[in-house]
Amino acid sequence: MAHDFYRDKRVLVTGGAGFIGSHLVEALLDAHAMVTVVTHKETNLWRLVGAQNRIDILETDLHDARETQETFQQAKPEIVFNLASLVRTEQSLDIVDDLLRGNVLIAKHVFGAARAVGVKKCVHVGSIEEYGHGTVPFVEEAREEPISPYSLAKVMTTHLAMLFHRLGGLRMCVVRPAATYGPRQGFGMLTPNFIKSCLEKKDFSMNPGEQVRDLIFVRDVAAGMLSAGAAEESDGEVINLGSGSTYQIREVTLLINQLLGAPITIHFGAYPYRPLDTMRFYMDSHKAHRLLGWYARTDLISGMTETVEWYQQHYQEMPR
């Protein structure tokens, strides 16, 4: 089992102080791994408060190749999970350089350092955003059609990862999670932003909400990452991690409002869709089932109930 695989192994996680990264760190600790989290000196570590006394934290500027190499030499990881990523979803060419630097350049340094110190396996975390305007359900073999500088940068980083596998001898896997939700997600995303409005009893205005999305609970994603890192079958593969279900954004917001006692009115259609918004956005995860034996275990009602309860308890503590 993947859980047993990680016992006493040295695992390095870039981006481990982020939303998904912090849940991955928890899963690794539960599997008795020895975890090092690489963070930038300006990173707020609030998501790792419960884990800080059980992990090593190394402040590193991953934009700097030499500094990245020194960090890897110090940590001596056997397994690396790369979640370090600049996330900006604006559909503007003005931010291309920033996104390439915050994704492709960082990944180049991480993969190069991993190869130099003899890392046994590297798992890079991509995104469903890479598929863009592709045909649903998205399959790993499809040609990506990015619709933003962020999705472009993630596509380029995926191909860079595969190049390190093919040319550099670094055992590599790329996982692409669907739209992920759960405790500790920042307010910039729809689910926590809508929960915030409900808790503050402020009516919510949005587009008609008819977009169909694949939503997956964050602990299911972390479990999929552990499986990918442990399985030899994942070497050289791109693997989708989706929920296997689809939902309209409209029904998701109505569910959250209901879970909180319907404190607000949702004004559907108050805003138009963005020009490049995709109406159907979901993936096929049969490859993960076949290669990893992994399935998403959490249904939407159970996941959203836990998520809502977490925000009710911790809303005031979150950074604004």
N, C-alpha and C positions, 0 to 999 in steps of 0.2 A: 504493500500500500504506500501511496505517496507520503502519508504521515510518518511512517517508519523510516522512509528513505532519508529524511532530513536530520535525524537524530545525530547530534554532535558534529554536524557539518558546518563549516564556515561559509556563511551566506552574506553577500553584500547587496544592499538594496539602494539604488539611486532613486530619488523622489519618494523615499520612505516616509516623509513627513506629510505627504499629500493625502487626499481623500482615499483613493484606492490603495496607495502605498501603505498607509497606516494599518489598514485591515490585513494586508499581506504580511506585514511585520507581526501582527498578532497571531496569524495563522502559523507562521514560521516558529514563533515562540511556543505555541501550543504543540508543535511537532518537535520541540526540544533542539532546534537549531541554534547555533551561535551567530547572532545577527549583528551586522554592522550597517548602520544607516548613514548614507552620505547626503549631507545637506549644504546649502549655501549659508553663509554667515548671517544673512538677513532673514532666513526662514523662521517663521513662527512655529514652535514645536508643540503647540497646544494639543494636537491630535495624538501625540506620543506621551502625554503626561503619565498615563498608566503603565507605560512600558519602559520609561527612561532608565530605571535602575536595573533593567535586564538586557540592555543593548549597549553597544558602543556607537557613539555619534562622532563622525569626522566631518568637520567643516571643510568644504572643498569647492573651488570654482571650477566646474567641469568644462567651462569654456577654455581653460588653460590646460594644454596637453601635458606639460611637465608636472603640474600640480596633481592632475588626475593620475598620472603614473606613480607618483610618490604615495598617494593615498592607497592605491592598489597594492603597492609593495609593502606598505605597513599592514594592511588588513589581511593580505594573503588569502583571498576568498577562493573557495572551491566552486561555488555557484554564484552567478550574478543575475539579478533581476533589474532591468533598466526601465524605470518609470519616469526618469527625469525628462520633463517636457514643458515647453512654453505653450500654454493653451490660450489662444485668442481666436474667436470664431467669426470676426468681422469679415465680410466679403469685400475686401479692399486690397488692391495691389500695393498700397502704400506700406503694408506691414510684411511683405514677402521677406525682406532681408532679416528682420527680427525673428521671424518664425524659422527660417533656415538656420540661423545661428543658434536659436534656442532649442532646436531639435536635431538637425542633421549634424552640425558641428559637435554638439555634446555627445551624440551617439558615436561618432567617429572616434572621439577621445576615449569613451568608455569601452568600446569594442577593442580598440587598439591596446589599451591598458590590460584588458582581460586576457587578450592573446599573449601579451608579453609576460604575464605572471603565470601562465599555464592554467587558466580557469578551465574547469572540466565541462561546464555547461552555462550558456547564457540565454536568458529568456528576455526578449524585448517586447514591450507592451505597445501595440499599435492601437487602432481605433476603428470602429464601424464607419467613422467619417471618411475613411479612405475610399470607400465605394462610391460616395457622391451620388451622381445621377445614373448609376448602374441599374441593371435589371434585378428586381427582387424575385425570390429571396437571394441575397448576396451569397455567392459561393467563392471560396478562396481562389479558384482558378480564373475567375473573371478579371478582365482588365479594369483597373481602377479609373474612376472619372471624378477627380477632386473638384470641389466647387468653392474652395476657399484656400488662402495661403496655409492655414493650419492643416487641412486635409492633404494638400500637396506635400507639405513638409513631412507628414506622417507616412505618406506613400514612399517618398524618397528614402526615409529612414528604414522602412521595411526592406527595400531593395538593397540598401547598404548592409543591413544585417545579413541578408542572404549571400551577399558578396563575400563578407567575412567568413561565412560558413564554407562557401565553395572554394575561395582562393586562399583563405587564411588558416584553414584547419581548425577554426573555432566552432565547436558544437553549438548550434544556434537554433532557436525556435522563436517565432513571432506569434503572439496571441492577439487577436482583435476582439475586445469586448464590445458588446452592444451598449446602448445607452444605460449607464450604471447609476443606481440610486441607493440611498441608505444613510445611516447615521454618519455624521461628521462631514457631510458634503457642504461646500461653501455656498453662500447666498447668491452667487452669480448664476446658478443653474435653476431650471424651472421648479423642480420639486421643492427644494428648501425655500426658494423665494415665495412660492405659493403658500407653503406652511407658515412662513413668517407673516404673510398678509392675514392669514386666518387667526394666528395668535394675537396679532395687533388689531383684529376686527376691522380691517380695511378692505373694502370691496376691491375686486380684482378685475382689471380690464385686459383683454387679450384678443388674439385673432380667433376665427371661428372654431379652432381646435379640432379640425377633422383629420389632421395628419395621423397616420398610422405608424406606431413606433414599437420597437423591440426593447423592452425595459427589463433589466436584470439586476437582482439584488447583489450588493457589493460582496457579501461573504461567498456567494456562489462564484463570483469572478476570482476571488482570492484562491478558492479551492481549485479552480481550473488552472490557475497559474502554477500552483504547487504540482498538479498532475503533469503539466507540460515540462516542468523542470526535472521531474523524476523519470520521465518515460524516454527510453532510447528511441521509441517510435516517432517522437516529435522532432528529432534532429532534421534540420533543413526544411522544416514545414512551417507554413502559415496556417493558423488554426483559429476559426471563429469560436467565440464564447457567447452564445445567445440564449435567450430564455426559452425559445420554442413556442412562444405565444406573442400575439400582437394586440395592441390597445390603441384606441384613439386618445389623443391628448385630452380631449374634452371629457371622456369618461374617467381619466386619471384624476383630473382636478375635481370632478364631482365626487369621486371616492374619498379624496383627502378631506374635502369640505365636510362630507358626511361623517368621517371618522372623528372629526373635531366638533361635531354637533351642529354643523351648518351655520357657522357664525357670520358668514359674509355672502354677498351676492356676486356671482361671476358674470361679467358682461362679455359674453362671447360675441365676436365680430366687431368689437370696438376698434380694433386695429386690423389692417390687411396683412396677408402673408408677406414675408420677405420675397423679393423677386426670384431668388433661386431656391426657395424652400421646396424640399421634396415631400410629396404627400404620402408616399409609401416607402418605409425605411426599416427593413428588417433582414435578418440573416438566417442562413441554413447552418446548423451546427452538427450535422451528422458526422463530419470528420472528427470532431472532438469526441463524440460518442464512440466512434470506431477505433481511433488511435489511443485515446486516453481513458476510455470507460467513464468519462465525465458527463454529467447531466446537471442542469440547473435544478435545484431542489426546492426553491422558495417561490410560492405563488404570489401574485401581486397583492392580494389582500393581506396575507401574513407579513410580507415584506414592508408594505406601506404602514401597517399597524405598528410594527416595531419602530419604523422610521419616525412616524408621527410622535410616538411615545418618547423617543429619544429627544426630539426637538422640544417637546413640552418640558422635559426635565433640564435641558442644557442650553436652551435658547439664549438666556441672559449671559452665559459664559462665552459665547462665540465671538470671535473678532468681527468687527464691522468694517 
